[in-house]
Amino acid sequence: MAMTLVKSIKKRNDGRPAAAINRQGSIQAAINSSAIPKAPKYENSYRLESNKPFNVDPVDKIIRQVMTNNLEDIVYDPKECPKLCAEISADIRDRIRKQNFDRYKIVVIVTINEKASQGIQASMRFLWDVQRDNYSSFTFETRTFFAYCCVFGVYCE
């Protein structure tokens, strides 16, 4: 016979179910609904503007500094570049988060491509709030590769 749970449930002294018993006699603890923490409920602020909006100038400096420091002595290696892109984007994202842009999601995209006499064309499409959303980009070029970084500050209510 297949393993099935016996429908009988042991009761505690206070009447709540204590455990379910299966056919082999092992006991599985019942989940107590009071043990699961409830998510906090926040009230609406009805504020439609950020206290500290996304500013491109400090973001430009951060991108330029991180990209230059991490890529100036690197030679293109297709196995190492994905790891390097992840490290650089995480570093840039963390430094921008320290700027405390209020109510903004930060999206960082870093791409490293080998120079091999080819062309590249890339495009991105977004639903964009022209008044609140903004971006910053930087291109770093060496003899063997070029790297492109784009940071988006997307307003989030």
N, CA, C and O atoms as a GROMACS GRO file, in nm:
protein
  628
    1MET      N    1   0.083  -0.119   0.000
    1MET     CA    2   0.000   0.000   0.000
    1MET      C    3   0.087   0.125   0.000
    1MET      O    4   0.198   0.126   0.054
    2ALA      N    5   0.036   0.227  -0.060
    2ALA     CA    6   0.110   0.353  -0.066
    2ALA      C    7   0.105   0.422   0.070
    2ALA      O    8   0.014   0.401   0.151
    3MET      N    9   0.208   0.506   0.092
    3MET     CA   10   0.214   0.579   0.219
    3MET      C   11   0.107   0.687   0.221
    3MET      O   12   0.105   0.774   0.133
    4THR      N   13   0.021   0.683   0.315
    4THR     CA   14  -0.081   0.787   0.329
    4THR      C   15  -0.090   0.830   0.473
    4THR      O   16  -0.056   0.756   0.565
    5LEU      N   17  -0.135   0.949   0.491
    5LEU     CA   18  -0.153   1.000   0.626
    5LEU      C   19  -0.284   0.948   0.683
    5LEU      O   20  -0.388   0.949   0.617
    6VAL      N   21  -0.277   0.905   0.803
    6VAL     CA   22  -0.399   0.864   0.873
    6VAL      C   23  -0.472   0.991   0.910
    6VAL      O   24  -0.411   1.088   0.954
    7LYS      N   25  -0.600   0.990   0.893
    7LYS     CA   26  -0.677   1.112   0.914
    7LYS      C   27  -0.695   1.146   1.062
    7LYS      O   28  -0.739   1.255   1.097
    8SER      N   29  -0.661   1.052   1.148
    8SER     CA   30  -0.675   1.083   1.290
    8SER      C   31  -0.562   1.174   1.334
    8SER      O   32  -0.448   1.156   1.291
    9ILE      N   33  -0.591   1.269   1.415
    9ILE     CA   34  -0.495   1.368   1.464
    9ILE      C   35  -0.501   1.366   1.616
    9ILE      O   36  -0.609   1.373   1.675
   10LYS      N   37  -0.386   1.356   1.678
   10LYS     CA   38  -0.382   1.363   1.824
   10LYS      C   39  -0.421   1.503   1.868
   10LYS      O   40  -0.388   1.601   1.801
   11LYS      N   41  -0.491   1.511   1.978
   11LYS     CA   42  -0.532   1.641   2.032
   11LYS      C   43  -0.453   1.671   2.157
   11LYS      O   44  -0.424   1.582   2.237
   12ARG      N   45  -0.419   1.798   2.174
   12ARG     CA   46  -0.358   1.843   2.298
   12ARG      C   47  -0.467   1.858   2.402
   12ARG      O   48  -0.585   1.838   2.375
   13ASN      N   49  -0.424   1.894   2.520
   13ASN     CA   50  -0.521   1.917   2.627
   13ASN      C   51  -0.611   2.035   2.596
   13ASN      O   52  -0.727   2.036   2.639
   14ASP      N   53  -0.561   2.135   2.522
   14ASP     CA   54  -0.640   2.253   2.492
   14ASP      C   55  -0.724   2.236   2.365
   14ASP      O   56  -0.793   2.330   2.325
   15GLY      N   57  -0.719   2.120   2.300
   15GLY     CA   58  -0.805   2.093   2.185
   15GLY      C   59  -0.740   2.121   2.051
   15GLY      O   60  -0.799   2.087   1.948
   16ARG      N   61  -0.620   2.183   2.047
   16ARG     CA   62  -0.553   2.209   1.920
   16ARG      C   63  -0.484   2.083   1.871
   16ARG      O   64  -0.438   2.003   1.952
   17PRO      N   65  -0.476   2.064   1.737
   17PRO     CA   66  -0.406   1.946   1.686
   17PRO      C   67  -0.257   1.954   1.717
   17PRO      O   68  -0.195   2.058   1.695
   18ALA      N   69  -0.199   1.845   1.769
   18ALA     CA   70  -0.059   1.844   1.807
   18ALA      C   71   0.028   1.785   1.698
   18ALA      O   72   0.134   1.841   1.668
   19ALA      N   73  -0.013   1.674   1.638
   19ALA     CA   74   0.071   1.610   1.537
   19ALA      C   75  -0.014   1.518   1.451
   19ALA      O   76  -0.118   1.470   1.494
   20ALA      N   77   0.032   1.495   1.328
   20ALA     CA   78  -0.034   1.400   1.239
   20ALA      C   79   0.050   1.272   1.239
   20ALA      O   80   0.173   1.278   1.245
   21ILE      N   81  -0.016   1.156   1.232
   21ILE     CA   82   0.054   1.028   1.236
   21ILE      C   83   0.036   0.959   1.102
   21ILE      O   84  -0.076   0.951   1.052
   22ASN      N   85   0.146   0.908   1.042
   22ASN     CA   86   0.133   0.834   0.918
   22ASN      C   87   0.129   0.684   0.948
   22ASN      O   88   0.137   0.645   1.064
   23ARG      N   89   0.116   0.599   0.846
   23ARG     CA   90   0.097   0.455   0.864
   23ARG      C   91   0.214   0.388   0.934
   23ARG      O   92   0.194   0.288   1.003
   24GLN      N   93   0.335   0.438   0.918
   24GLN     CA   94   0.449   0.374   0.982
   24GLN      C   95   0.466   0.421   1.126
   24GLN      O   96   0.556   0.373   1.195
   25GLY      N   97   0.384   0.510   1.172
   25GLY     CA   98   0.386   0.549   1.312
   25GLY      C   99   0.473   0.668   1.344
   25GLY      O  100   0.480   0.708   1.460
   26SER      N  101   0.541   0.728   1.245
   26SER     CA  102   0.622   0.846   1.276
   26SER      C  103   0.532   0.967   1.295
   26SER      O  104   0.422   0.973   1.240
   27ILE      N  105   0.579   1.061   1.371
   27ILE     CA  106   0.500   1.180   1.405
   27ILE      C  107   0.556   1.299   1.331
   27ILE      O  108   0.677   1.324   1.332
   28GLN      N  109   0.468   1.374   1.266
   28GLN     CA  110   0.507   1.498   1.200
   28GLN      C  111   0.443   1.612   1.277
   28GLN      O  112   0.322   1.612   1.301
   29ALA      N  113   0.523   1.709   1.316
   29ALA     CA  114   0.471   1.822   1.395
   29ALA      C  115   0.378   1.906   1.309
   29ALA      O  116   0.409   1.937   1.194
   30ALA      N  117   0.264   1.942   1.366
   30ALA     CA  118   0.169   2.029   1.297
   30ALA      C  119   0.220   2.172   1.305
   30ALA      O  120   0.281   2.212   1.404
   31ILE      N  121   0.195   2.248   1.201
   31ILE     CA  122   0.240   2.387   1.197
   31ILE      C  123   0.144   2.471   1.279
   31ILE      O  124   0.024   2.472   1.255
   32ASN      N  125   0.199   2.539   1.374
   32ASN     CA  126   0.120   2.626   1.460
   32ASN      C  127   0.109   2.762   1.391
   32ASN      O  128   0.210   2.827   1.367
   33SER      N  129  -0.012   2.805   1.359
   33SER     CA  130  -0.030   2.930   1.284
   33SER      C  131   0.019   3.052   1.359
   33SER      O  132   0.053   3.153   1.297
   34SER      N  133   0.024   3.045   1.491
   34SER     CA  134   0.072   3.160   1.568
   34SER      C  135   0.224   3.173   1.563
   34SER      O  136   0.277   3.278   1.598
   35ALA      N  137   0.297   3.065   1.521
   35ALA     CA  138   0.443   3.070   1.515
   35ALA      C  139   0.494   3.141   1.391
   35ALA      O  140   0.610   3.181   1.388
   36ILE      N  141   0.411   3.158   1.288
   36ILE     CA  142   0.451   3.225   1.165
   36ILE      C  143   0.440   3.376   1.186
   36ILE      O  144   0.331   3.426   1.214
   37PRO      N  145   0.553   3.450   1.171
   37PRO     CA  146   0.545   3.595   1.193
   37PRO      C  147   0.464   3.664   1.083
   37PRO      O  148   0.472   3.626   0.966
   38LYS      N  149   0.389   3.761   1.122
   38LYS     CA  150   0.307   3.837   1.028
   38LYS      C  151   0.390   3.949   0.966
   38LYS      O  152   0.475   4.008   1.034
   39ALA      N  153   0.367   3.978   0.838
   39ALA     CA  154   0.437   4.087   0.770
   39ALA      C  155   0.382   4.220   0.821
   39ALA      O  156   0.261   4.234   0.839
   40PRO      N  157   0.470   4.317   0.845
   40PRO     CA  158   0.420   4.446   0.893
   40PRO      C  159   0.340   4.518   0.785
   40PRO      O  160   0.369   4.508   0.666
   41LYS      N  161   0.239   4.590   0.829
   41LYS     CA  162   0.157   4.669   0.736
   41LYS      C  163   0.196   4.815   0.752
   41LYS      O  164   0.194   4.870   0.862
   42TYR      N  165   0.231   4.877   0.640
   42TYR     CA  166   0.271   5.016   0.640
   42TYR      C  167   0.156   5.101   0.589
   42TYR      O  168   0.079   5.059   0.502
   43GLU      N  169   0.145   5.218   0.643
   43GLU     CA  170   0.043   5.310   0.596
   43GLU      C  171   0.096   5.388   0.476
   43GLU      O  172   0.217   5.409   0.464
   44ASN      N  173   0.008   5.430   0.390
   44ASN     CA  174   0.046   5.508   0.274
   44ASN      C  175   0.099   5.644   0.319
   44ASN      O  176   0.047   5.706   0.412
   45SER      N  177   0.204   5.690   0.251
   45SER     CA  178   0.260   5.820   0.285
   45SER      C  179   0.199   5.931   0.199
   45SER      O  180   0.204   6.048   0.236
   46TYR      N  181   0.142   5.894   0.085
   46TYR     CA  182   0.082   5.988  -0.009
   46TYR      C  183   0.183   6.092  -0.057
   46TYR      O  184   0.146   6.202  -0.099
   47ARG      N  185   0.309   6.058  -0.050
   47ARG     CA  186   0.416   6.145  -0.097
   47ARG      C  187   0.452   6.099  -0.238
   47ARG      O  188   0.481   5.981  -0.258
   48LEU      N  189   0.450   6.189  -0.334
   48LEU     CA  190   0.474   6.152  -0.473
   48LEU      C  191   0.610   6.192  -0.524
   48LEU      O  192   0.643   6.167  -0.640
   49GLU      N  193   0.690   6.255  -0.441
   49GLU     CA  194   0.823   6.298  -0.482
   49GLU      C  195   0.927   6.239  -0.388
   49GLU      O  196   0.898   6.210  -0.272
   50SER      N  197   1.046   6.221  -0.439
   50SER     CA  198   1.156   6.168  -0.360
   50SER      C  199   1.220   6.280  -0.277
   50SER      O  200   1.229   6.394  -0.323
   51ASN      N  201   1.263   6.247  -0.156
   51ASN     CA  202   1.336   6.346  -0.076
   51ASN      C  203   1.475   6.370  -0.133
   51ASN      O  204   1.527   6.482  -0.127
   52LYS      N  205   1.536   6.265  -0.189
   52LYS     CA  206   1.667   6.277  -0.252
   52LYS      C  207   1.660   6.209  -0.388
   52LYS      O  208   1.680   6.088  -0.398
   53PRO      N  209   1.630   6.284  -0.495
   53PRO     CA  210   1.615   6.223  -0.627
   53PRO      C  211   1.748   6.175  -0.685
   53PRO      O  212   1.855   6.216  -0.641
   54PHE      N  213   1.738   6.087  -0.783
   54PHE     CA  214   1.854   6.029  -0.851
   54PHE      C  215   1.932   6.140  -0.920
   54PHE      O  216   1.877   6.213  -1.003
   55ASN      N  217   2.060   6.152  -0.886
   55ASN     CA  218   2.146   6.257  -0.940
   55ASN      C  219   2.255   6.190  -1.024
   55ASN      O  220   2.325   6.102  -0.975
   56VAL      N  221   2.270   6.232  -1.148
   56VAL     CA  222   2.361   6.168  -1.243
   56VAL      C  223   2.508   6.199  -1.213
   56VAL      O  224   2.593   6.114  -1.238
   57ASP      N  225   2.539   6.317  -1.162
   57ASP     CA  226   2.679   6.357  -1.143
   57ASP      C  227   2.758   6.263  -1.050
   57ASP      O  228   2.865   6.217  -1.090
   58PRO      N  229   2.711   6.233  -0.929
   58PRO     CA  230   2.790   6.140  -0.846
   58PRO      C  231   2.792   5.999  -0.904
   58PRO      O  232   2.889   5.926  -0.884
   59VAL      N  233   2.686   5.960  -0.974
   59VAL     CA  234   2.682   5.827  -1.035
   59VAL      C  235   2.786   5.817  -1.147
   59VAL      O  236   2.852   5.715  -1.161
   60ASP      N  237   2.800   5.923  -1.227
   60ASP     CA  238   2.904   5.926  -1.331
   60ASP      C  239   3.043   5.905  -1.272
   60ASP      O  240   3.124   5.830  -1.326
   61LYS      N  241   3.070   5.972  -1.160
   61LYS     CA  242   3.201   5.960  -1.096
   61LYS      C  243   3.225   5.819  -1.044
   61LYS      O  244   3.335   5.765  -1.057
   62ILE      N  245   3.122   5.759  -0.985
   62ILE     CA  246   3.133   5.623  -0.932
   62ILE      C  247   3.161   5.524  -1.045
   62ILE      O  248   3.250   5.439  -1.034
   63ILE      N  249   3.085   5.535  -1.153
   63ILE     CA  250   3.102   5.442  -1.265
   63ILE      C  251   3.243   5.456  -1.324
   63ILE      O  252   3.310   5.355  -1.346
   64ARG      N  253   3.286   5.577  -1.349
   64ARG     CA  254   3.417   5.601  -1.408
   64ARG      C  255   3.528   5.545  -1.319
   64ARG      O  256   3.620   5.480  -1.368
   65GLN      N  257   3.518   5.570  -1.190
   65GLN     CA  258   3.621   5.526  -1.096
   65GLN      C  259   3.626   5.373  -1.088
   65GLN      O  260   3.735   5.316  -1.096
   66VAL      N  261   3.513   5.306  -1.074
   66VAL     CA  262   3.511   5.161  -1.058
   66VAL      C  263   3.556   5.092  -1.187
   66VAL      O  264   3.636   4.998  -1.183
   67MET      N  265   3.505   5.138  -1.300
   67MET     CA  266   3.543   5.076  -1.428
   67MET      C  267   3.692   5.094  -1.456
   67MET      O  268   3.758   4.999  -1.499
   68THR      N  269   3.745   5.211  -1.433
   68THR     CA  270   3.887   5.237  -1.458
   68THR      C  271   3.975   5.154  -1.365
   68THR      O  272   4.072   5.093  -1.410
   69ASN      N  273   3.942   5.151  -1.236
   69ASN     CA  274   4.024   5.075  -1.141
   69ASN      C  275   4.024   4.926  -1.169
   69ASN      O  276   4.126   4.860  -1.153
   70ASN      N  277   3.910   4.871  -1.211
   70ASN     CA  278   3.900   4.726  -1.231
   70ASN      C  279   3.945   4.679  -1.369
   70ASN      O  280   3.980   4.562  -1.384
   71LEU      N  281   3.945   4.766  -1.469
   71LEU     CA  282   3.968   4.720  -1.605
   71LEU      C  283   4.096   4.770  -1.671
   71LEU      O  284   4.128   4.725  -1.781
   72GLU      N  285   4.170   4.861  -1.609
   72GLU     CA  286   4.282   4.920  -1.679
   72GLU      C  287   4.397   4.822  -1.707
   72GLU      O  288   4.469   4.842  -1.805
   73ASP      N  289   4.417   4.719  -1.627
   73ASP     CA  290   4.528   4.625  -1.647
   73ASP      C  291   4.480   4.487  -1.692
   73ASP      O  292   4.553   4.389  -1.678
   74ILE      N  293   4.360   4.478  -1.744
   74ILE     CA  294   4.300   4.350  -1.780
   74ILE      C  295   4.316   4.324  -1.930
   74ILE      O  296   4.306   4.417  -2.011
   75VAL      N  297   4.341   4.198  -1.965
   75VAL     CA  298   4.340   4.153  -2.104
   75VAL      C  299   4.216   4.067  -2.120
   75VAL      O  300   4.179   3.992  -2.030
   76TYR      N  301   4.150   4.078  -2.235
   76TYR     CA  302   4.024   4.008  -2.256
   76TYR      C  303   4.042   3.856  -2.243
   76TYR      O  304   4.128   3.797  -2.308
   77ASP      N  305   3.959   3.795  -2.159
   77ASP     CA  306   3.955   3.649  -2.142
   77ASP      C  307   3.807   3.610  -2.134
   77ASP      O  308   3.739   3.648  -2.039
   78PRO      N  309   3.757   3.535  -2.233
   78PRO     CA  310   3.614   3.505  -2.236
   78PRO      C  311   3.563   3.425  -2.116
   78PRO      O  312   3.444   3.429  -2.086
   79LYS      N  313   3.650   3.353  -2.047
   79LYS     CA  314   3.608   3.277  -1.931
   79LYS      C  315   3.598   3.363  -1.806
   79LYS      O  316   3.516   3.336  -1.718
   80GLU      N  317   3.679   3.465  -1.797
   80GLU     CA  318   3.683   3.550  -1.678
   80GLU      C  319   3.590   3.671  -1.687
   80GLU      O  320   3.550   3.726  -1.585
   81CYS      N  321   3.555   3.713  -1.807
   81CYS     CA  322   3.476   3.835  -1.823
   81CYS      C  323   3.336   3.830  -1.759
   81CYS      O  324   3.295   3.930  -1.702
   82PRO      N  325   3.262   3.719  -1.766
   82PRO     CA  326   3.132   3.718  -1.698
   82PRO      C  327   3.144   3.739  -1.546
   82PRO      O  328   3.062   3.810  -1.487
   83LYS      N  329   3.244   3.679  -1.484
   83LYS     CA  330   3.266   3.699  -1.341
   83LYS      C  331   3.303   3.844  -1.312
   83LYS      O  332   3.255   3.904  -1.215
   84LEU      N  333   3.388   3.898  -1.397
   84LEU     CA  334   3.432   4.037  -1.380
   84LEU      C  335   3.315   4.134  -1.395
   84LEU      O  336   3.303   4.230  -1.320
   85CYS      N  337   3.228   4.108  -1.493
   85CYS     CA  338   3.109   4.192  -1.511
   85CYS      C  339   3.020   4.188  -1.387
   85CYS      O  340   2.970   4.292  -1.343
   86ALA      N  341   3.001   4.069  -1.330
   86ALA     CA  342   2.918   4.056  -1.210
   86ALA      C  343   2.979   4.130  -1.092
   86ALA      O  344   2.907   4.197  -1.017
   87GLU      N  345   3.110   4.119  -1.075
   87GLU     CA  346   3.178   4.188  -0.964
   87GLU      C  347   3.169   4.339  -0.980
   87GLU      O  348   3.141   4.411  -0.884
   88ILE      N  349   3.193   4.387  -1.100
   88ILE     CA  350   3.190   4.532  -1.125
   88ILE      C  351   3.049   4.586  -1.104
   88ILE      O  352   3.032   4.690  -1.040
   89SER      N  353   2.950   4.518  -1.157
   89SER     CA  354   2.812   4.568  -1.142
   89SER      C  355   2.769   4.566  -0.995
   89SER      O  356   2.700   4.658  -0.951
   90ALA      N  357   2.809   4.464  -0.919
   90ALA     CA  358   2.774   4.460  -0.776
   90ALA      C  359   2.844   4.573  -0.700
   90ALA      O  360   2.784   4.635  -0.612
   91ASP      N  361   2.969   4.600  -0.734
   91ASP     CA  362   3.043   4.708  -0.669
   91ASP      C  363   2.980   4.844  -0.699
   91ASP      O  364   2.962   4.926  -0.609
   92ILE      N  365   2.946   4.866  -0.824
   92ILE     CA  366   2.882   4.992  -0.863
   92ILE      C  367   2.748   5.008  -0.793
   92ILE      O  368   2.717   5.115  -0.741
   93ARG      N  369   2.667   4.901  -0.793
   93ARG     CA  370   2.536   4.906  -0.729
   93ARG      C  371   2.548   4.938  -0.580
   93ARG      O  372   2.472   5.019  -0.527
   94ASP      N  373   2.643   4.873  -0.511
   94ASP     CA  374   2.660   4.897  -0.368
   94ASP      C  375   2.703   5.041  -0.339
   94ASP      O  376   2.655   5.103  -0.244
   95ARG      N  377   2.793   5.094  -0.420
   95ARG     CA  378   2.838   5.232  -0.399
   95ARG      C  379   2.726   5.332  -0.428
   95ARG      O  380   2.716   5.434  -0.360
   96ILE      N  381   2.644   5.304  -0.526
   96ILE     CA  382   2.533   5.395  -0.556
   96ILE      C  383   2.426   5.387  -0.448
   96ILE      O  384   2.364   5.488  -0.414
   97ARG      N  385   2.404   5.269  -0.394
   97ARG     CA  386   2.306   5.256  -0.284
   97ARG      C  387   2.348   5.337  -0.162
   97ARG      O  388   2.262   5.385  -0.088
   98LYS      N  389   2.478   5.353  -0.141
   98LYS     CA  390   2.526   5.433  -0.028
   98LYS      C  391   2.493   5.581  -0.046
   98LYS      O  392   2.500   5.657   0.051
   99GLN      N  393   2.458   5.622  -0.166
   99GLN     CA  394   2.419   5.761  -0.192
   99GLN      C  395   2.278   5.789  -0.138
   99GLN      O  396   2.238   5.905  -0.127
  100ASN      N  397   2.203   5.684  -0.104
  100ASN     CA  398   2.068   5.694  -0.045
  100ASN      C  399   1.970   5.773  -0.131
  100ASN      O  400   1.903   5.864  -0.082
  101PHE      N  401   1.961   5.738  -0.258
  101PHE     CA  402   1.859   5.799  -0.343
  101PHE      C  403   1.725   5.741  -0.299
  101PHE      O  404   1.700   5.621  -0.313
  102ASP      N  405   1.640   5.826  -0.247
  102ASP     CA  406   1.514   5.786  -0.188
  102ASP      C  407   1.414   5.741  -0.295
  102ASP      O  408   1.391   5.813  -0.392
  103ARG      N  409   1.355   5.621  -0.277
  103ARG     CA  410   1.250   5.566  -0.363
  103ARG      C  411   1.298   5.533  -0.505
  103ARG      O  412   1.220   5.544  -0.599
  104TYR      N  413   1.422   5.494  -0.521
  104TYR     CA  414   1.474   5.458  -0.652
  104TYR      C  415   1.528   5.316  -0.650
  104TYR      O  416   1.596   5.274  -0.557
  105LYS      N  417   1.495   5.242  -0.756
  105LYS     CA  418   1.557   5.113  -0.779
  105LYS      C  419   1.675   5.136  -0.870
  105LYS      O  420   1.666   5.211  -0.968
  106ILE      N  421   1.786   5.073  -0.837
  106ILE     CA  422   1.908   5.091  -0.914
  106ILE      C  423   1.931   4.965  -0.998
  106ILE      O  424   1.937   4.854  -0.945
  107VAL      N  425   1.944   4.983  -1.129
  107VAL     CA  426   1.970   4.873  -1.221
  107VAL      C  427   2.105   4.901  -1.288
  107VAL      O  428   2.124   5.006  -1.348
  108VAL      N  429   2.198   4.805  -1.276
  108VAL     CA  430   2.332   4.822  -1.332
  108VAL      C  431   2.356   4.712  -1.435
  108VAL      O  432   2.338   4.594  -1.407
  109ILE      N  433   2.397   4.753  -1.555
  109ILE     CA  434   2.428   4.659  -1.663
  109ILE      C  435   2.572   4.685  -1.708
  109ILE      O  436   2.606   4.796  -1.747
  110VAL      N  437   2.655   4.580  -1.701
  110VAL     CA  438   2.795   4.590  -1.745
  110VAL      C  439   2.818   4.485  -1.852
  110VAL      O  440   2.785   4.368  -1.833
  111THR      N  441   2.876   4.527  -1.963
  111THR     CA  442   2.905   4.437  -2.074
  111THR      C  443   3.051   4.455  -2.116
  111THR      O  444   3.099   4.567  -2.128
  112ILE      N  445   3.120   4.343  -2.137
  112ILE     CA  446   3.258   4.346  -2.187
  112ILE      C  447   3.261   4.266  -2.316
  112ILE      O  448   3.221   4.150  -2.320
  113ASN      N  449   3.309   4.330  -2.424
  113ASN     CA  450   3.316   4.266  -2.556
  113ASN      C  451   3.458   4.273  -2.610
  113ASN      O  452   3.528   4.372  -2.591
  114GLU      N  453   3.498   4.166  -2.677
  114GLU     CA  454   3.630   4.161  -2.737
  114GLU      C  455   3.633   4.245  -2.864
  114GLU      O  456   3.536   4.251  -2.938
  115LYS      N  457   3.748   4.309  -2.886
  115LYS     CA  458   3.768   4.381  -3.013
  115LYS      C  459   3.822   4.281  -3.114
  115LYS      O  460   3.933   4.231  -3.099
  116ALA      N  461   3.743   4.252  -3.216
  116ALA     CA  462   3.788   4.157  -3.318
  116ALA      C  463   3.736   4.200  -3.455
  116ALA      O  464   3.685   4.118  -3.531
  117SER      N  465   3.750   4.328  -3.486
  117SER     CA  466   3.707   4.383  -3.614
  117SER      C  467   3.560   4.357  -3.645
  117SER      O  468   3.525   4.325  -3.758
  118GLN      N  469   3.476   4.370  -3.545
  118GLN     CA  470   3.334   4.351  -3.565
  118GLN      C  471   3.260   4.475  -3.516
  118GLN      O  472   3.317   4.560  -3.448
  119GLY      N  473   3.134   4.483  -3.550
  119GLY     CA  474   3.050   4.590  -3.502
  119GLY      C  475   2.950   4.534  -3.402
  119GLY      O  476   2.926   4.414  -3.398
  120ILE      N  477   2.893   4.621  -3.322
  120ILE     CA  478   2.792   4.578  -3.226
  120ILE      C  479   2.683   4.682  -3.221
  120ILE      O  480   2.709   4.802  -3.229
  121GLN      N  481   2.562   4.635  -3.208
  121GLN     CA  482   2.448   4.724  -3.195
  121GLN      C  483   2.361   4.669  -3.083
  121GLN      O  484   2.324   4.551  -3.085
  122ALA      N  485   2.328   4.752  -2.988
  122ALA     CA  486   2.246   4.710  -2.875
  122ALA      C  487   2.138   4.814  -2.852
  122ALA      O  488   2.158   4.933  -2.879
  123SER      N  489   2.025   4.769  -2.804
  123SER     CA  490   1.918   4.863  -2.772
  123SER      C  491   1.844   4.814  -2.648
  123SER      O  492   1.842   4.695  -2.619
  124MET      N  493   1.784   4.908  -2.576
  124MET     CA  494   1.706   4.877  -2.456
  124MET      C  495   1.576   4.956  -2.465
  124MET      O  496   1.572   5.069  -2.513
  125ARG      N  497   1.470   4.893  -2.417
  125ARG     CA  498   1.340   4.961  -2.418
  125ARG      C  499   1.279   4.955  -2.280
  125ARG      O  500   1.283   4.851  -2.214
  126PHE      N  501   1.224   5.066  -2.236
  126PHE     CA  502   1.164   5.074  -2.104
  126PHE      C  503   1.040   5.162  -2.108
  126PHE      O  504   1.024   5.245  -2.198
  127LEU      N  505   0.953   5.141  -2.011
  127LEU     CA  506   0.850   5.240  -1.982
  127LEU      C  507   0.919   5.342  -1.892
  127LEU      O  508   0.971   5.306  -1.786
  128TRP      N  509   0.920   5.465  -1.933
  128TRP     CA  510   1.008   5.565  -1.872
  128TRP      C  511   0.926   5.683  -1.823
  128TRP      O  512   0.843   5.736  -1.896
  129ASP      N  513   0.949   5.723  -1.700
  129ASP     CA  514   0.892   5.845  -1.647
  129ASP      C  515   0.995   5.955  -1.667
  129ASP      O  516   1.097   5.960  -1.597
  130VAL      N  517   0.970   6.043  -1.762
  130VAL     CA  518   1.069   6.142  -1.802
  130VAL      C  519   1.104   6.238  -1.688
  130VAL      O  520   1.217   6.286  -1.681
  131GLN      N  521   1.011   6.266  -1.599
  131GLN     CA  522   1.036   6.361  -1.491
  131GLN      C  523   1.118   6.301  -1.378
  131GLN      O  524   1.194   6.374  -1.313
  132ARG      N  525   1.106   6.171  -1.352
  132ARG     CA  526   1.170   6.112  -1.235
  132ARG      C  527   1.284   6.015  -1.267
  132ARG      O  528   1.383   6.012  -1.194
  133ASP      N  529   1.272   5.937  -1.372
  133ASP     CA  530   1.373   5.836  -1.404
  133ASP      C  531   1.492   5.900  -1.475
  133ASP      O  532   1.479   6.001  -1.544
  134ASN      N  533   1.609   5.838  -1.456
  134ASN     CA  534   1.729   5.890  -1.520
  134ASN      C  535   1.831   5.778  -1.535
  134ASN      O  536   1.812   5.670  -1.480
  135TYR      N  537   1.937   5.803  -1.610
  135TYR     CA  538   2.039   5.702  -1.631
  135TYR      C  539   2.176   5.769  -1.647
  135TYR      O  540   2.188   5.889  -1.670
  136SER      N  541   2.277   5.684  -1.633
  136SER     CA  542   2.414   5.728  -1.655
  136SER      C  543   2.487   5.614  -1.725
  136SER      O  544   2.461   5.497  -1.696
  137SER      N  545   2.577   5.647  -1.817
  137SER     CA  546   2.651   5.542  -1.888
  137SER      C  547   2.797   5.581  -1.903
  137SER      O  548   2.833   5.699  -1.897
  138PHE      N  549   2.880   5.479  -1.923
  138PHE     CA  550   3.024   5.501  -1.938
  138PHE      C  551   3.080   5.388  -2.024
  138PHE      O  552   3.042   5.273  -2.008
  139THR      N  553   3.171   5.422  -2.116
  139THR     CA  554   3.238   5.324  -2.201
  139THR      C  555   3.387   5.330  -2.174
  139THR      O  556   3.448   5.437  -2.172
  140PHE      N  557   3.444   5.213  -2.152
  140PHE     CA  558   3.588   5.201  -2.126
  140PHE      C  559   3.647   5.116  -2.238
  140PHE      O  560   3.595   5.009  -2.270
  141GLU      N  561   3.757   5.163  -2.297
  141GLU     CA  562   3.814   5.094  -2.412
  141GLU      C  563   3.963   5.070  -2.393
  141GLU      O  564   4.036   5.159  -2.349
  142THR      N  565   4.006   4.947  -2.426
  142THR     CA  566   4.148   4.914  -2.425
  142THR      C  567   4.186   4.857  -2.561
  142THR      O  568   4.106   4.861  -2.655
  143ARG      N  569   4.307   4.804  -2.572
  143ARG     CA  570   4.354   4.746  -2.698
  143ARG      C  571   4.280   4.618  -2.733
  143ARG      O  572   4.260   4.589  -2.851
  144THR      N  573   4.238   4.538  -2.632
  144THR     CA  574   4.178   4.407  -2.658
  144THR      C  575   4.028   4.400  -2.640
  144THR      O  576   3.965   4.307  -2.690
  145PHE      N  577   3.969   4.495  -2.570
  145PHE     CA  578   3.824   4.489  -2.544
  145PHE      C  579   3.769   4.629  -2.520
  145PHE      O  580   3.842   4.725  -2.501
  146PHE      N  581   3.637   4.635  -2.520
  146PHE     CA  582   3.570   4.756  -2.472
  146PHE      C  583   3.461   4.713  -2.375
  146PHE      O  584   3.399   4.607  -2.391
  147ALA      N  585   3.438   4.796  -2.276
  147ALA     CA  586   3.340   4.767  -2.171
  147ALA      C  587   3.240   4.881  -2.166
  147ALA      O  588   3.275   4.998  -2.181
  148TYR      N  589   3.115   4.845  -2.145
  148TYR     CA  590   3.007   4.943  -2.140
  148TYR      C  591   2.929   4.921  -2.011
  148TYR      O  592   2.895   4.808  -1.976
  149CYS      N  593   2.902   5.029  -1.942
  149CYS     CA  594   2.823   5.023  -1.819
  149CYS      C  595   2.709   5.124  -1.829
  149CYS      O  596   2.729   5.238  -1.870
  150CYS      N  597   2.592   5.079  -1.793
  150CYS     CA  598   2.475   5.167  -1.791
  150CYS      C  599   2.403   5.148  -1.658
  150CYS      O  600   2.373   5.035  -1.619
  151VAL      N  601   2.376   5.258  -1.589
  151VAL     CA  602   2.308   5.254  -1.460
  151VAL      C  603   2.177   5.330  -1.475
  151VAL      O  604   2.175   5.444  -1.520
  152PHE      N  605   2.069   5.265  -1.435
  152PHE     CA  606   1.936   5.325  -1.441
  152PHE      C  607   1.888   5.352  -1.300
  152PHE      O  608   1.895   5.265  -1.214
  153GLY      N  609   1.838   5.471  -1.277
  153GLY     CA  610   1.770   5.505  -1.153
  153GLY      C  611   1.622   5.515  -1.183
  153GLY      O  612   1.578   5.613  -1.242
  154VAL      N  613   1.547   5.414  -1.144
  154VAL     CA  614   1.404   5.405  -1.177
  154VAL      C  615   1.323   5.438  -1.054
  154VAL      O  616   1.335   5.370  -0.952
  155TYR      N  617   1.241   5.540  -1.063
  155TYR     CA  618   1.158   5.583  -0.950
  155TYR      C  619   1.055   5.476  -0.916
  155TYR      O  620   0.988   5.423  -1.005
  156CYS      N  621   1.044   5.444  -0.790
  156CYS     CA  622   0.951   5.341  -0.746
  156CYS      C  623   0.868   5.396  -0.630
  156CYS      O  624   0.924   5.429  -0.525
  157GLU      N  625   0.738   5.405  -0.648
  157GLU     CA  626   0.652   5.458  -0.541
  157GLU      C  627   0.628   5.354  -0.435
  157GLU      O  628   0.558   5.380  -0.338
   0.00000   0.00000   0.00000
